[in-house]
Amino acid sequence: MIQYAMVAAGGALGAIARFWVYNATAIRGHKPAWATFGINAIGAFLIGVFFVLLTERGSMQPELRNLIVV
C-alpha cells in the first residue's frame, strides 16, 4: 500500500512542477504545445538519469525509488 502512496505523491509533485513550468513559459509567449513537449522531454530524460543512478549505483528502497521515478 505504501508503494501506491509514493506513486501518488510523485505524480502529484510532477503535475505541480509541470503546471508551474507551463505557466512560466506561457507568460513569456511560448506556444503551449511546445512548452508541453519540452516539459515532457526534459522529464523523460531526468527519469532515465535517476533510474540508472538509483538502480546501478545506489541501494534505495523500492518505495522511494517509485516516488522519485514517477
C-alpha positions as CSV (number, residue, x, y, z in Angstrom):
1,M,0.0,0.0,0.0
2,I,2.9,2.3,0.7
3,Q,4.0,2.0,-2.9
4,Y,0.7,3.3,-4.1
5,A,1.0,6.3,-1.8
6,M,4.6,7.0,-3.1
7,V,3.4,6.8,-6.7
8,A,0.5,9.1,-6.0
9,A,2.8,11.6,-4.2
10,G,5.4,11.5,-7.1
11,G,2.6,12.0,-9.6
12,A,1.2,15.0,-7.7
13,L,4.6,16.6,-7.4
14,G,5.3,16.1,-11.1
15,A,1.9,17.5,-12.0
16,I,2.6,20.6,-9.9
17,A,6.1,21.0,-11.5
18,R,4.7,20.7,-15.0
19,F,1.9,23.2,-14.2
20,W,4.5,25.7,-12.8
21,V,6.8,25.4,-15.8
22,Y,3.9,25.6,-18.2
23,N,2.7,28.8,-16.7
24,A,6.2,30.2,-16.5
25,T,6.7,29.6,-20.2
26,A,3.2,30.8,-21.2
27,I,3.9,34.2,-19.7
28,R,6.9,34.6,-22.0
29,G,4.8,33.9,-25.0
30,H,5.8,30.4,-25.9
31,K,3.2,28.2,-27.6
32,P,1.5,25.7,-25.2
33,A,2.3,22.7,-27.4
34,W,6.0,23.4,-27.4
35,A,6.0,24.1,-23.7
36,T,4.3,20.7,-23.1
37,F,6.7,18.9,-25.4
38,G,9.7,20.5,-23.7
39,I,8.4,19.6,-20.2
40,N,7.8,16.0,-21.2
41,A,11.1,15.6,-23.0
42,I,13.1,17.0,-20.0
43,G,11.1,14.9,-17.6
44,A,11.7,11.7,-19.6
45,F,15.4,12.4,-19.7
46,L,15.6,13.1,-15.9
47,I,13.6,9.9,-15.2
48,G,16.1,7.9,-17.2
49,V,19.1,9.5,-15.4
50,F,17.6,9.0,-12.0
51,F,16.5,5.4,-12.8
52,V,20.1,4.5,-13.9
53,L,21.7,6.2,-10.9
54,L,19.3,4.6,-8.5
55,T,19.4,1.0,-9.9
56,E,23.1,0.8,-10.7
57,R,24.8,3.0,-8.2
58,G,22.5,3.2,-5.2
59,S,20.7,0.9,-3.0
60,M,17.4,2.6,-2.3
61,Q,14.1,1.2,-1.0
62,P,11.6,0.4,-3.8
63,E,9.1,2.8,-2.3
64,L,11.4,5.8,-2.5
65,R,12.5,4.7,-6.0
66,N,8.8,4.8,-7.1
67,L,8.4,8.3,-5.6
68,I,11.4,9.7,-7.5
69,V,10.9,7.9,-10.8
70,V,7.2,8.8,-11.0
